[in-house]
Amino acid sequence: MTTKSSQKKTTKTDLATLPLVGKWKNSGGAVFEFQDNGKWIYQTANHAKTDGTYQLAGAYNHQILLKIHGLDQSIGGIGNYLGMALSKKDQSLFIVGFGQFARQGSTTNIGTASKVRLTGAFNQKPTKPEQLLVGTWMNTDETAEVQLTTNYDPDGQYQRYNSKTNQVERGNFTATVVQNNEATVTIKLTNQNGKVTTENYQTNGTWTQLTNSKNKVSTVYVKNQMPNMIQ
């Protein structure tokens, strides 16, 4: 008897068919609304409103990663990444930092408009270093003299806000892991003026934490979290 070995099929998500557009309400009465023009509106139970724009950075296994502008303006307006997850039947939406929301009425797919999708948005679980970095990274030490907030985008661009100078650095990045040591990643940054900087970090395996050690001082950066699957 001969046995054929079958390779596990990689499931890819159709980024155009995410039923996110519509209104979602939590148990406390707050409403999150996503519009098909790339705008979001958040309204508390007391009718206080916040709004801004969003872009799709990637989705896989019911998990969705958006880049949001307007939610946190204390980081130079660079925006921040927000993870969320749809339930299996798309009746509930869990948003990190906000909790679980129930669908209100009908929802429609996010669509294919380029204005609501970042270039290079991934449609399966990230495995490459550049994709694993995608998100918002911040210092864990809130008392540090300099707080750095860095966004890594799926198209290889980055934005970094420096709390000491109130300046935003932008440019392109590449990421490589050290051969035979995937826990060490080298990030090469080329800013808008052409200056090249190389940074070395130790990852925690799940790529939610990066540690940089310099002059016997370690700085830990953490990334926005992706939620677990919800029922």
PyMOL commands that set and color helices and strands:
alter all, ss='L'
color gray80, all
select helices_A, chain A and resi 73-75+114-116+129-133
alter helices_A, ss='H'
color red, helices_A
select strands_A, chain A and resi 21-25+31-34+39-43+49-60+63-69+80-86+92-95+99-108+117-122+135-139+148-152+157-162+167-178+181-191+196-203+209-214+217-223
alter strands_A, ss='S'
color yellow, strands_A
deselect
rebuild
show_as cartoon
